[in-house]
Amino acid sequence: MKFDVIIPARAGSKRFPKKNIVLWKYTRDFLLKNRDMFGDVYVSTDSEELGNIVKGDGFNFVRRCSHLSIDDMSVTPVVQDVVAKKNLYEKDLCMMYLTSPERQAKDYQLAKKIYENQNLESLISFYKPEYSPYLARYGDTMEPLINHNLYRYQDYRDIIILTHYICFFKGTSLHKLDNQLYGEGLTKSYLLDYIPVDIDYEVQLQKWKLEKH
């Protein structure tokens, strides 16, 4: 079984201009090296520049309309748009953000095996945060993020953080998933043993490059 891949890559990034164009090559190279796991690749973008690069690299450019390119648009309607346009309802799908430049094939292989062996409809990766959110407060009001009267660290509940580093789902189950592509009581969690790299700012990319090389 191979996953068809959907990549949302909006043009407008105020914090990191042309972010998805800069980051595209890392996910492209991962996909090319792991053709045994992935089938067709669809990049949904409103950027003609990125669309032309994607086509030049042999992948599918799906033109994203303006109402799906606004700042507060969640990922699910964008994925639904691609699934509808390309009739991917009967496919096993993988959504990838370009903000993950350091993907580990072994994680995808193991998650794929779990997805297949358990005949899952949906699987998303999670990780344990370095610090507990029980100590966090909102910077503007100083209200606690989590209301509690606990003072001992060992009394805090374990927390795991959703990350779309790995995100598998069946096209037929897409309507059951929320704005994070998560289905309550449906999505299986895949717990990573590390915090994956996630790039939202140019300075993060430069820091990652320095640490990597």
Backbone as JSON, one array per atom type, in Angstrom:
{
  "sequence": "MKFDVIIPARAGSKRFPKKNIVLWKYTRDFLLKNRDMFGDVYVSTDSEELGNIVKGDGFNFVRRCSHLSIDDMSVTPVVQDVVAKKNLYEKDLCMMYLTSPERQAKDYQLAKKIYENQNLESLISFYKPEYSPYLARYGDTMEPLINHNLYRYQDYRDIIILTHYICFFKGTSLHKLDNQLYGEGLTKSYLLDYIPVDIDYEVQLQKWKLEKH",
  "N": [[0.83, -1.2, 0.0], [0.48, 2.22, -0.82], [0.67, 5.63, 0.23], [-1.15, 8.36, -1.0], [-0.15, 11.73, -1.21], [-0.94, 14.81, 0.33], [-0.15, 18.16, 0.29], [-0.44, 21.09, 1.93], [0.29, 24.38, 1.08], [0.41, 27.39, 1.47], [0.81, 30.66, 0.0], [1.11, 33.11, 1.37], [3.08, 34.12, 3.89], [3.65, 35.9, 6.6], [5.54, 36.03, 8.63], [7.74, 34.68, 7.66], [8.79, 35.25, 4.74], [7.98, 33.74, 1.64], [8.19, 31.2, 2.68], [7.28, 28.5, 2.23], [8.24, 28.0, -0.31], [10.97, 28.08, 0.08], [11.24, 25.92, 1.87], [10.31, 23.73, 0.48], [12.09, 21.93, -0.9], [13.11, 20.13, 0.98], [11.05, 18.37, 1.83], [10.36, 17.44, -0.7], [12.72, 16.0, -1.41], [12.65, 14.02, 0.55], [10.32, 12.62, -0.19], [11.06, 11.69, -2.74], [13.09, 9.94, -2.06], [11.72, 7.98, -0.78], [9.89, 6.49, -2.33], [8.7, 4.04, -2.2], [6.83, 4.15, -0.22], [5.05, 6.15, -0.87], [2.61, 7.45, -3.15], [1.0, 9.27, -5.58], [1.56, 12.81, -5.44], [0.18, 15.77, -4.22], [0.22, 19.18, -4.3], [-1.22, 21.77, -2.73], [-1.63, 25.04, -3.42], [-1.63, 28.65, -3.55], [0.33, 29.92, -4.79], [1.84, 30.73, -7.71], [4.5, 30.59, -8.35], [5.57, 28.59, -6.62], [3.92, 26.52, -7.51], [4.82, 26.12, -10.14], [7.41, 25.24, -9.64], [6.88, 22.86, -8.3], [5.57, 21.37, -10.34], [7.7, 21.22, -12.13], [9.34, 19.53, -10.72], [8.05, 17.18, -11.02], [5.67, 16.64, -9.68], [2.21, 17.11, -8.59], [0.47, 20.07, -9.08], [-2.0, 21.71, -7.39], [-4.25, 24.12, -7.8], [-5.03, 26.55, -5.47], [-7.92, 28.19, -4.37], [-8.85, 31.63, -3.61], [-10.48, 31.95, -1.3], [-9.77, 29.83, 0.27], [-7.31, 30.46, 1.08], [-6.94, 32.27, 3.07], [-5.79, 33.84, 6.17], [-6.79, 32.61, 8.55], [-7.68, 30.09, 7.83], [-8.38, 26.71, 8.36], [-6.69, 23.49, 8.09], [-8.26, 21.36, 7.22], [-10.51, 22.0, 5.37], [-8.93, 22.66, 3.15], [-7.63, 20.27, 2.52], [-9.92, 18.76, 1.98], [-10.74, 20.04, -0.35], [-8.74, 19.29, -2.19], [-9.07, 16.51, -2.19], [-11.66, 16.3, -3.26], [-11.35, 17.52, -5.81], [-9.49, 15.83, -7.05], [-10.57, 13.37, -6.74], [-10.06, 11.52, -4.51], [-11.22, 9.92, -2.64], [-11.27, 7.16, -2.17], [-8.73, 6.57, -1.42], [-5.78, 5.94, 0.57], [-4.39, 8.37, 2.57], [-1.85, 10.87, 3.13], [-1.1, 13.68, 4.93], [1.14, 16.34, 4.65], [2.99, 18.93, 6.12], [5.13, 21.48, 4.95], [6.77, 22.51, 6.82], [8.2, 20.7, 8.25], [11.25, 19.82, 7.97], [12.96, 17.73, 8.52], [12.45, 14.76, 8.25], [12.02, 11.41, 9.41], [12.48, 8.38, 7.93], [12.15, 5.9, 9.15], [10.26, 6.31, 11.16], [7.95, 6.83, 9.68], [7.71, 4.4, 8.34], [7.23, 2.59, 10.46], [4.88, 3.71, 11.56], [3.22, 3.41, 9.36], [3.07, 0.63, 9.2], [1.66, 0.07, 11.57], [-0.74, 1.4, 10.98], [-1.64, -0.1, 8.79], [-1.71, -2.79, 9.79], [-3.55, -2.63, 11.86], [-5.71, -1.8, 10.53], [-6.55, 0.94, 10.38], [-8.46, 4.02, 10.41], [-7.46, 6.5, 10.75], [-4.46, 8.14, 11.75], [-2.26, 9.94, 13.81], [0.7, 11.68, 14.73], [2.21, 12.28, 17.96], [3.95, 14.03, 20.61], [5.85, 14.17, 23.68], [5.93, 17.08, 25.61], [8.72, 19.22, 26.49], [8.48, 20.78, 28.76], [6.05, 21.13, 31.38], [2.71, 22.13, 30.68], [1.19, 22.84, 32.84], [2.44, 24.73, 34.31], [2.28, 26.98, 32.83], [1.31, 30.32, 31.93], [-0.89, 32.81, 30.57], [0.59, 35.41, 28.75], [-0.45, 38.03, 28.57], [-2.52, 38.37, 30.45], [-1.8, 36.86, 32.64], [-3.27, 34.73, 33.5], [-3.7, 31.29, 34.39], [-2.86, 28.69, 32.11], [-3.9, 26.16, 32.46], [-6.31, 25.59, 34.76], [-5.77, 24.88, 38.11], [-5.0, 23.54, 41.39], [-2.72, 22.28, 42.06], [0.57, 21.58, 43.26], [2.72, 19.92, 43.26], [4.96, 18.5, 41.01], [4.74, 15.82, 40.25], [2.08, 15.34, 40.44], [0.87, 16.39, 38.26], [-1.0, 15.82, 35.31], [-0.07, 13.61, 32.65], [0.92, 14.98, 29.57], [0.49, 15.06, 26.08], [1.48, 16.27, 22.88], [-0.14, 17.17, 19.92], [1.14, 16.69, 16.69], [1.46, 17.3, 13.26], [3.42, 15.97, 11.96], [3.46, 13.24, 11.27], [0.69, 12.15, 9.57], [-1.87, 10.28, 8.79], [-4.71, 9.13, 6.96], [-7.86, 7.79, 5.84], [-9.45, 8.55, 2.77], [-12.19, 8.23, 2.75], [-12.84, 8.67, 5.35], [-12.48, 11.28, 5.92], [-14.51, 13.17, 6.38], [-15.13, 12.76, 9.01], [-13.25, 13.95, 10.56], [-11.79, 16.6, 12.53], [-10.91, 20.16, 12.59], [-8.21, 19.9, 12.92], [-7.6, 17.64, 11.62], [-8.13, 15.49, 13.21], [-9.86, 12.81, 14.71], [-12.09, 12.32, 17.22], [-12.08, 9.5, 19.23], [-11.54, 8.03, 17.05], [-9.05, 8.51, 15.77], [-5.86, 7.09, 15.89], [-3.09, 7.39, 18.08], [0.32, 8.07, 17.47], [3.14, 7.88, 19.19], [5.93, 9.84, 19.29], [9.42, 9.58, 20.12], [10.86, 11.83, 20.46], [11.08, 15.42, 20.01], [9.86, 16.71, 17.12], [11.43, 18.61, 14.47], [10.23, 21.81, 13.69], [9.52, 24.37, 11.53], [8.83, 27.72, 11.55], [9.8, 30.24, 11.45], [12.32, 32.21, 9.84], [14.74, 32.41, 11.25], [14.67, 30.11, 12.77], [15.07, 28.17, 10.82], [17.68, 28.77, 9.98], [19.07, 28.27, 12.35], [18.57, 25.53, 12.64], [19.89, 24.55, 10.37], [22.54, 25.16, 11.03], [22.89, 23.55, 13.3], [22.53, 21.06, 12.21], [24.58, 20.8, 10.37]],
  "CA": [[0.0, 0.0, 0.0], [1.16, 3.52, -0.83], [-0.15, 6.79, 0.55], [-1.1, 9.59, -1.79], [0.26, 12.8, -0.3], [-1.5, 16.15, 0.15], [0.7, 19.16, 0.94], [-0.95, 22.46, 1.93], [1.46, 25.28, 1.04], [-0.1, 28.73, 1.16], [1.85, 31.62, -0.4], [1.27, 34.24, 2.27], [3.66, 33.92, 5.22], [4.13, 37.22, 7.03], [6.7, 35.88, 9.52], [8.85, 34.09, 6.91], [8.42, 35.41, 3.33], [8.24, 32.62, 0.72], [8.58, 30.08, 3.53], [7.04, 27.2, 1.64], [9.13, 27.84, -1.46], [12.29, 27.77, 0.66], [11.22, 24.63, 2.55], [9.81, 22.68, -0.41], [13.09, 20.96, -1.32], [13.37, 19.11, 2.0], [9.99, 17.38, 1.71], [10.53, 16.84, -2.04], [13.79, 15.01, -1.37], [12.16, 12.9, 1.36], [9.37, 11.87, -1.01], [11.79, 11.02, -3.8], [13.88, 8.85, -1.47], [10.82, 6.99, -0.17], [8.82, 6.21, -3.29], [8.04, 2.78, -1.85], [5.74, 4.43, 0.72], [4.17, 7.22, -1.33], [2.17, 7.44, -4.53], [0.89, 10.61, -6.16], [1.74, 13.92, -4.51], [-0.61, 16.93, -4.62], [0.58, 20.38, -3.53], [-2.28, 22.78, -2.82], [-1.04, 26.36, -3.16], [-2.05, 29.8, -4.34], [1.57, 30.5, -5.31], [2.2, 30.27, -9.05], [5.93, 30.28, -8.34], [5.73, 27.25, -6.05], [3.24, 25.58, -8.39], [5.7, 25.82, -11.27], [8.52, 24.44, -9.11], [6.3, 21.54, -8.02], [5.39, 20.7, -11.62], [9.03, 20.95, -12.66], [9.9, 18.4, -9.97], [7.3, 15.98, -11.37], [4.54, 16.44, -8.79], [0.95, 17.72, -9.02], [0.11, 21.39, -8.56], [-3.45, 21.92, -7.27], [-4.42, 25.55, -7.59], [-5.91, 26.85, -4.34], [-8.69, 29.42, -4.58], [-8.55, 32.68, -2.64], [-11.2, 31.81, -0.02], [-9.08, 28.8, 1.04], [-5.94, 30.95, 1.3], [-6.94, 33.33, 4.08], [-4.92, 33.56, 7.31], [-7.37, 31.76, 9.59], [-8.25, 28.88, 7.25], [-7.82, 25.47, 8.9], [-6.16, 22.61, 7.06], [-9.22, 20.36, 6.75], [-11.15, 22.39, 4.1], [-7.93, 22.63, 2.07], [-7.5, 18.86, 2.18], [-11.19, 18.37, 1.35], [-10.73, 20.59, -1.7], [-7.88, 18.44, -3.02], [-9.72, 15.19, -2.3], [-12.78, 16.44, -4.17], [-10.87, 17.82, -7.17], [-8.72, 14.71, -7.59], [-11.34, 12.15, -6.46], [-9.18, 10.69, -3.7], [-12.02, 9.39, -1.54], [-10.96, 5.75, -1.92], [-7.29, 6.47, -1.22], [-5.14, 6.18, 1.86], [-3.78, 9.67, 2.36], [-0.9, 11.4, 4.1], [-0.95, 15.12, 4.83], [2.45, 16.8, 5.1], [3.35, 20.34, 6.1], [6.51, 21.7, 4.54], [7.51, 23.03, 7.97], [8.97, 19.61, 8.86], [12.3, 19.53, 7.0], [13.8, 16.62, 8.94], [11.59, 13.59, 8.44], [12.72, 10.14, 9.59], [11.76, 7.33, 7.21], [11.82, 4.8, 10.06], [9.0, 6.63, 11.83], [6.87, 6.64, 8.71], [7.57, 2.96, 8.08], [6.59, 1.97, 11.62], [3.5, 4.21, 11.63], [2.5, 2.78, 8.23], [2.81, -0.76, 9.58], [0.57, 0.11, 12.55], [-1.94, 1.82, 10.25], [-2.08, -1.23, 7.95], [-2.02, -3.99, 10.57], [-4.75, -2.39, 12.67], [-6.76, -1.34, 9.61], [-7.0, 2.2, 10.96], [-9.02, 5.07, 9.56], [-6.74, 7.75, 10.98], [-3.33, 8.05, 12.68], [-1.52, 11.19, 13.89], [1.8, 11.62, 15.68], [2.23, 13.13, 19.14], [5.19, 13.97, 21.36], [5.77, 14.7, 25.03], [6.61, 18.37, 25.66], [9.86, 19.3, 27.4], [8.02, 21.4, 30.0], [4.63, 20.91, 31.63], [1.86, 23.3, 30.52], [0.57, 23.18, 34.11], [3.12, 25.9, 34.85], [2.17, 28.07, 31.86], [0.31, 31.38, 32.1], [-1.0, 33.72, 29.43], [1.47, 36.56, 28.96], [-1.14, 39.32, 28.66], [-3.38, 38.45, 31.65], [-1.2, 36.01, 33.68], [-4.17, 33.64, 33.86], [-3.1, 29.98, 34.11], [-3.34, 27.97, 30.93], [-4.71, 25.08, 33.02], [-6.72, 25.94, 36.12], [-5.54, 23.78, 39.05], [-4.4, 23.9, 42.67], [-1.62, 21.34, 42.29], [1.88, 22.22, 43.42], [3.76, 18.92, 43.06], [5.1, 18.15, 39.59], [4.32, 14.44, 40.02], [0.62, 15.28, 40.41], [0.39, 16.88, 36.97], [-1.34, 14.77, 34.35], [0.8, 13.53, 31.48], [0.45, 15.72, 28.41], [1.14, 14.83, 24.79], [1.17, 17.35, 21.94], [-0.41, 16.74, 18.55], [1.95, 17.26, 15.62], [1.13, 16.7, 11.96], [4.63, 15.38, 11.4], [2.86, 12.09, 10.6], [-0.77, 12.32, 9.55], [-2.46, 9.35, 7.83], [-6.16, 8.95, 7.08], [-8.56, 7.32, 4.65], [-10.28, 9.57, 2.14], [-13.59, 8.0, 3.12], [-13.04, 9.08, 6.75], [-12.14, 12.7, 6.05], [-15.65, 13.93, 6.91], [-15.23, 12.51, 10.45], [-12.13, 14.59, 11.22], [-12.0, 18.0, 12.88], [-10.06, 21.13, 11.9], [-6.82, 19.46, 13.04], [-7.58, 16.31, 11.01], [-8.19, 14.52, 14.31], [-11.2, 12.3, 14.96], [-12.26, 11.84, 18.59], [-12.49, 8.11, 19.26], [-11.22, 7.43, 15.74], [-7.64, 8.66, 15.42], [-4.85, 6.41, 16.7], [-1.92, 8.22, 18.32], [1.66, 7.5, 17.3], [3.95, 8.71, 20.08], [7.33, 9.98, 18.94], [10.3, 9.62, 21.29], [11.61, 13.08, 20.36], [10.28, 16.55, 19.53], [10.27, 16.92, 15.73], [11.76, 19.96, 14.02], [9.11, 22.52, 13.06], [10.06, 25.66, 11.12], [7.87, 28.77, 11.26], [10.54, 31.49, 11.29], [13.58, 32.04, 9.12], [15.81, 32.2, 12.21], [14.62, 28.69, 13.15], [15.68, 27.43, 9.73], [19.12, 29.0, 10.03], [19.57, 27.56, 13.53], [18.52, 24.1, 12.33], [20.97, 24.27, 9.41], [23.81, 25.2, 11.76], [22.96, 22.39, 14.18], [22.57, 19.86, 11.37], [25.84, 20.71, 9.63]],
  "C": [[0.87, 1.25, 0.0], [0.16, 4.61, -0.46], [-0.02, 7.83, -0.55], [-0.91, 10.74, -0.81], [-0.4, 14.12, -0.67], [-0.65, 17.13, 0.96], [0.06, 20.53, 0.83], [0.23, 23.43, 2.0], [1.02, 26.67, 0.57], [1.05, 29.69, 0.88], [2.14, 32.64, 0.7], [1.8, 33.86, 3.63], [4.29, 35.23, 5.65], [5.41, 37.12, 7.87], [7.94, 35.41, 8.77], [8.47, 34.15, 5.44], [8.89, 34.23, 2.47], [8.7, 31.36, 1.48], [8.44, 28.74, 2.82], [7.87, 26.94, 0.39], [10.53, 27.44, -0.97], [12.32, 26.35, 1.21], [10.85, 23.45, 1.64], [10.84, 21.58, -0.65], [13.31, 19.84, -0.3], [12.32, 18.0, 1.94], [10.05, 16.69, 0.35], [11.57, 15.72, -2.0], [13.38, 13.78, -0.55], [11.22, 12.02, 0.55], [10.07, 11.09, -2.11], [12.59, 9.83, -3.28], [13.0, 7.72, -0.94], [9.62, 6.71, -1.06], [8.08, 4.91, -2.98], [6.86, 3.0, -0.91], [4.68, 5.36, 0.14], [3.87, 7.13, -2.82], [2.17, 8.84, -5.11], [0.98, 11.67, -5.07], [1.02, 15.15, -5.06], [-0.27, 18.11, -3.71], [-0.49, 21.44, -3.78], [-1.69, 24.14, -2.45], [-1.66, 27.42, -4.05], [-0.84, 30.53, -4.91], [1.89, 29.91, -6.68], [3.67, 29.86, -9.09], [6.17, 28.88, -7.78], [5.08, 26.2, -6.95], [4.12, 25.17, -9.56], [6.9, 24.98, -10.84], [8.05, 23.0, -8.88], [6.13, 20.75, -9.32], [6.73, 20.33, -12.24], [9.7, 19.77, -11.97], [9.1, 17.11, -10.18], [6.12, 15.66, -10.48], [3.33, 17.24, -9.28], [0.67, 19.03, -8.29], [-1.41, 21.5, -8.56], [-3.65, 23.38, -6.9], [-5.46, 25.81, -6.48], [-6.61, 28.18, -4.55], [-8.48, 30.38, -3.4], [-9.25, 32.46, -1.3], [-10.6, 30.7, 0.85], [-7.65, 29.22, 1.4], [-5.86, 32.06, 2.35], [-6.17, 32.87, 5.33], [-5.49, 32.55, 8.29], [-8.04, 30.5, 9.04], [-7.59, 27.64, 7.85], [-7.42, 24.54, 7.76], [-7.23, 21.71, 6.46], [-9.96, 20.77, 5.48], [-10.19, 22.37, 2.91], [-7.73, 21.2, 1.59], [-8.76, 18.37, 1.48], [-11.25, 18.85, -0.1], [-9.9, 19.72, -2.64], [-8.53, 17.08, -3.25], [-10.87, 15.24, -3.3], [-12.31, 16.65, -5.61], [-10.2, 16.62, -7.83], [-9.37, 13.35, -7.32], [-10.49, 11.13, -5.69], [-9.92, 10.0, -2.55], [-11.68, 7.95, -1.19], [-9.48, 5.51, -1.65], [-6.93, 6.52, 0.26], [-4.24, 7.39, 1.69], [-2.82, 10.04, 3.48], [-0.82, 12.91, 3.88], [0.4, 15.52, 5.4], [2.53, 18.32, 5.04], [4.81, 20.46, 5.7], [7.38, 22.19, 5.69], [8.29, 21.95, 8.72], [10.08, 19.19, 7.89], [13.13, 18.29, 7.32], [12.93, 15.41, 9.28], [12.44, 12.32, 8.53], [11.91, 9.02, 8.93], [11.33, 6.19, 8.13], [10.51, 5.05, 10.81], [7.81, 6.41, 10.91], [6.64, 5.16, 8.43], [6.86, 2.26, 9.22], [5.13, 2.41, 11.75], [2.64, 3.59, 10.53], [2.14, 1.34, 8.57], [1.67, -0.84, 10.59], [-0.76, 0.42, 11.87], [-2.51, 0.65, 9.45], [-2.54, -2.4, 8.8], [-3.28, -3.85, 11.4], [-5.92, -1.89, 11.83], [-7.4, -0.04, 10.1], [-7.63, 3.12, 9.92], [-8.2, 6.35, 9.65], [-5.62, 7.52, 11.99], [-2.58, 9.38, 12.64], [-0.44, 11.05, 14.96], [1.63, 12.63, 16.81], [3.63, 13.07, 19.74], [4.96, 14.53, 22.76], [6.54, 16.01, 25.09], [7.75, 18.34, 26.68], [9.45, 19.85, 28.76], [6.52, 21.21, 30.14], [3.82, 22.19, 31.43], [1.11, 23.68, 31.8], [1.2, 24.41, 34.74], [2.94, 27.14, 33.96], [1.05, 29.05, 32.21], [0.28, 32.24, 30.84], [-0.22, 35.0, 29.72], [0.76, 37.88, 29.14], [-1.95, 39.47, 29.94], [-2.81, 37.7, 32.85], [-2.18, 34.97, 34.22], [-3.48, 32.31, 33.57], [-3.7, 29.35, 32.86], [-4.27, 26.84, 31.35], [-5.05, 25.45, 34.46], [-6.56, 24.73, 37.05], [-4.96, 24.35, 40.35], [-3.24, 22.98, 43.03], [-0.31, 22.1, 42.44], [3.02, 21.23, 43.24], [3.78, 18.48, 41.6], [4.54, 16.76, 39.3], [2.79, 14.3, 40.0], [0.03, 15.78, 39.09], [0.06, 15.7, 36.06], [-0.35, 14.79, 33.19], [0.14, 14.23, 30.29], [1.21, 15.26, 27.16], [0.61, 15.88, 23.8], [0.97, 16.79, 20.54], [0.54, 17.45, 17.59], [1.61, 16.55, 14.32], [2.36, 16.18, 11.23], [4.27, 14.09, 10.65], [1.36, 12.22, 10.7], [-1.36, 11.46, 8.43], [-3.98, 9.3, 8.04], [-6.72, 8.44, 5.76], [-9.41, 8.45, 4.09], [-11.74, 9.45, 2.53], [-13.88, 8.44, 4.55], [-12.81, 10.56, 6.97], [-13.26, 13.5, 6.69], [-15.82, 13.75, 8.43], [-14.17, 13.28, 11.25], [-12.37, 16.07, 11.45], [-11.0, 18.91, 12.14], [-8.56, 20.86, 12.06], [-6.61, 18.09, 12.39], [-7.53, 15.2, 12.07], [-9.64, 14.1, 14.51], [-11.3, 11.72, 16.36], [-12.79, 10.41, 18.58], [-12.16, 7.36, 17.97], [-9.72, 7.41, 15.47], [-6.74, 7.93, 16.41], [-3.65, 7.33, 16.87], [-0.64, 7.42, 18.09], [2.61, 8.39, 18.07], [5.42, 8.68, 19.66], [8.18, 10.01, 20.21], [11.22, 10.84, 21.24], [10.65, 14.17, 19.89], [10.73, 16.86, 18.1], [10.56, 18.39, 15.42], [10.54, 20.57, 13.33], [9.56, 23.96, 12.79], [8.93, 26.64, 10.78], [8.55, 30.11, 10.99], [11.84, 31.22, 10.55], [14.74, 31.77, 10.06], [15.84, 30.75, 12.69], [15.28, 27.83, 12.08], [17.19, 27.56, 9.77], [19.75, 28.25, 11.21], [19.61, 26.06, 13.26], [19.64, 23.72, 11.36], [22.33, 24.23, 10.11], [23.97, 23.96, 12.63], [23.13, 21.09, 13.38], [23.94, 19.67, 10.73], [27.01, 21.21, 10.48]]
}
